Amino acid sequence: MDKNTLDIERQIIKAIINRVHDESNRISDTCQRDIALLVRSRVPEGKAWNELDHNEINNLIDEFSKKLHKDTPISKNPKKRTIIRRSILRGIKKLLSDIWPFGE
């Protein structure tokens, strides 16, 4: 994997996790690994992070995060955050399809 692809992958994963993790929600470690694999499989070859439209990517991730926060059930234990597991992977796939449509 080239440096550009790794940088894109890292930036997108970091943005997703930073927007989803808060005082009430957390993505499980295994789900974070699955997200990394999904992102890695969709990053286009030969692109660099500085060539991408950061505003569009941030807006799509913000929309995804807001929907996820709205749809996530409240934790049964008020002292613990809700742990989000594989349930968001379908949403991540759609998010990545919105960023990089198939055939691009």
C-alpha positions as CSV (number, residue, x, y, z in Angstrom):
1,M,0.0,0.0,0.0
2,D,1.4,3.4,-0.9
3,K,1.8,6.3,1.4
4,N,-1.0,8.3,-0.2
5,T,-3.6,5.5,0.2
6,L,-2.6,5.0,3.8
7,D,-2.9,8.7,4.5
8,I,-6.4,8.8,3.0
9,E,-7.5,5.7,4.9
10,R,-6.1,7.2,8.2
11,Q,-7.8,10.6,7.7
12,I,-11.2,9.1,6.9
13,I,-11.1,6.6,9.8
14,K,-10.0,9.3,12.2
15,A,-12.8,11.6,11.1
16,I,-15.5,8.9,11.5
17,I,-14.3,7.8,14.9
18,N,-13.9,11.4,16.2
19,R,-17.4,12.3,15.2
20,V,-19.0,9.1,16.5
21,H,-17.2,8.8,19.8
22,D,-18.8,11.0,22.4
23,E,-20.0,10.8,26.0
24,S,-22.8,8.4,25.0
25,N,-21.4,6.4,22.1
26,R,-18.3,4.4,21.3
27,I,-17.3,2.2,18.3
28,S,-16.0,-1.2,19.4
29,D,-12.4,-2.1,18.6
30,T,-13.3,-5.0,16.4
31,C,-15.7,-2.7,14.5
32,Q,-13.0,-0.1,14.1
33,R,-10.8,-2.8,12.4
34,D,-13.7,-3.7,10.1
35,I,-14.2,0.0,9.2
36,A,-10.4,0.2,8.4
37,L,-10.7,-2.8,6.1
38,L,-13.8,-1.3,4.4
39,V,-12.1,2.0,3.9
40,R,-8.9,0.4,2.6
41,S,-10.8,-1.6,0.1
42,R,-12.5,1.5,-1.3
43,V,-9.7,4.1,-1.4
44,P,-9.0,4.8,-5.1
45,E,-5.5,4.1,-6.4
46,G,-3.3,7.0,-7.3
47,K,-5.1,9.6,-5.3
48,A,-3.6,11.8,-2.6
49,W,-5.4,13.2,0.4
50,N,-4.8,16.8,-0.8
51,E,-6.4,16.0,-4.1
52,L,-9.8,15.1,-2.5
53,D,-12.7,17.4,-1.7
54,H,-12.3,17.6,2.1
55,N,-15.5,19.7,2.6
56,E,-17.6,17.1,0.8
57,I,-16.0,14.2,2.8
58,N,-16.5,16.1,6.1
59,N,-20.1,16.9,5.2
60,L,-20.9,13.2,4.3
61,I,-19.2,12.0,7.6
62,D,-21.1,14.6,9.6
63,E,-24.5,13.5,8.1
64,F,-23.5,9.8,8.8
65,S,-22.6,10.6,12.4
66,K,-25.8,12.6,13.0
67,K,-27.9,9.8,11.7
68,L,-26.0,7.2,13.7
69,H,-26.4,9.3,16.9
70,K,-30.1,9.6,16.3
71,D,-30.5,5.8,15.6
72,T,-28.3,4.5,18.4
73,P,-30.2,3.2,21.4
74,I,-29.5,4.7,24.8
75,S,-27.3,2.6,27.0
76,K,-29.1,0.6,29.7
77,N,-26.5,1.6,32.2
78,P,-26.3,5.5,32.4
79,K,-22.7,5.3,33.6
80,K,-21.6,3.6,30.4
81,R,-21.5,4.5,26.8
82,T,-23.4,2.6,24.1
83,I,-20.9,0.4,22.3
84,I,-21.6,0.4,18.6
85,R,-20.6,-2.8,16.9
86,R,-21.1,-4.2,13.4
87,S,-24.5,-2.5,13.0
88,I,-22.9,0.5,11.4
89,L,-20.9,-1.3,8.7
90,R,-23.7,-1.0,6.2
91,G,-23.8,2.7,6.9
92,I,-20.1,2.9,6.4
93,K,-20.4,1.1,3.0
94,K,-23.0,3.6,1.9
95,L,-20.8,6.5,3.2
96,L,-17.8,5.2,1.2
97,S,-20.0,4.8,-1.9
98,D,-21.1,8.4,-1.5
99,I,-17.5,9.5,-1.3
100,W,-16.2,7.3,-4.1
101,P,-19.0,6.1,-6.4
102,F,-18.4,2.7,-8.0
103,G,-16.5,2.9,-11.3
104,E,-14.4,6.0,-10.3
